[in-house]
């Protein structure tokens, strides 16, 4: 297809990516690996609530990194901003798993009313999307670990490492969405689900 289109990569000059989708943060990069979605969310939520960066060295939420089946972390909210005073002293409990066996265990705890977690990340592919569909399928954990470490390095090399620091995101809130958790952003960015049967027989 490239040849048929007459594209010659050697003659193409460098250019900027399109806005607003060209600029990504380290938080976006780490979505590819188990624990990455959780860590990206914690970086933003903790800072929104307290006005301070998440209390881990270089933003690395180490307890939820790695390839263990289930990883957990506790983060205590102390001295939050005025709008979030009701959270002062709360310990946020999170869990991360990849692969369906870990998901089954966490879901069982929820169904039995025994789950202590406020936020759970589940990725279906062991290790996360880096070893999922459309990717070269590694047969050993060492390969998955190396890919994971490469993702973390990519994150740490980025100018922006938190989702809410992305200039494009700031701009869209400034110009249109107004503010995080505001009426317009809630209305447009939150998903509502409708009960359906196997053959959509609940559709009216």
C-alpha angles and dihedrals in degrees: 000000000000092000093045089053090051094237114164109190092193092062097045113103126218117271139173121268118251118271132270096012100045100072117072133176131226086254089063092050095054092057085086095070135057110275092019098106090049093048093048090051093047092051090058102035095048092050094045090051100041106021088235134097118265106277099249127106110271089349090291108146090201099180091067097043124094137051101283112133095244124017126184139188138186120211120185119213110222129174096356124187118279095263090056101042089122088070095056110130094010116137110217111214120202136178133197130195139165124197125040099267091065091044090052092054094048092046090051090055090051095048090049092049092243101111114117094189129113095191130023127188117203124185116184096213118071107252092013134267092329088077097032137102115319092023129100101271109233118212096203136052093233091068091048090048092052091050090049092051090050090054091052090050090051089053094050092050094056124104090222118040102170125069094227091055093062105117091217091055091047090050096051091051091046094049103033123352093053100206142348111274089012123136097262096044091046092049095048103034103041122086125222121205129214123208111248135176129224091277097029090258090152092065112111 
